[in-house]
């Protein structure tokens, strides 16, 4: 039988269409396929990161493993103890305990932290959660006190561990099933309850036009005024808990962990859409901005 290219195309084109349709059905109907892919990439990134730490030492405790260089030997126990101290409050707040120990990497310089993320010279952070790992800038870099005793006091008050650990635990519960603004608001709230610290800057004042819900949902990381974006995310999550109850916030977190879309989870828990909640929050915030500014 003489099979021509045109006859082959007539045979295979419908087959390819059918396979594409089946693939779409599997993607949207098979239980949580997006989460499986997300988890796969997260664990691959985690493994690659840890495999690249040949020059680092490692010290472990029941729930944590800290990777560090020789020059940060003096701060390893601080980080280990602070992470262990935050572990139970954070896991109880999120309602989830990760299946593996938390890897915490201490970078000895801003340049090495930037290199790890491909950041420009103007970018930096004290802490970052990324791809199944918690990354910290060495306290020896960002704390200016001269003695270890003085540094330790500052570290205990200002370290970002509870914040980044919340991202870690929440990400393992939900496999990325959340909007950026919500995870930042949640992490700030857990951190505030654990340490009393809340990031406030002159730029985060509420006496200015606030970002819309669409801004927060679609371009949180690109918003020009990051202090304001972070403050709004904190206040929104706090508003959810105060108006609808702590149990509602916990229920929302649980549903995200079950793979329910954020918009659907919010409606199931509160009976309202997120846009309605944002509108109510915006009005309340404008009317109480003076109190909120004084409290902040």
PyMOL commands that set and color helices and strands:
alter all, ss='L'
color gray80, all
select helices_A, chain A and resi 5-29+33-51+70-94+110-117+139-142+148-158+161-174+180-195+202-204+213-222+226-244+246-257+262-270+274-287+289-295
alter helices_A, ss='H'
color red, helices_A
select strands_A, chain A and resi 57-60+64-68+102-107+127-130+133-137
alter strands_A, ss='S'
color yellow, strands_A
deselect
rebuild
show_as cartoon
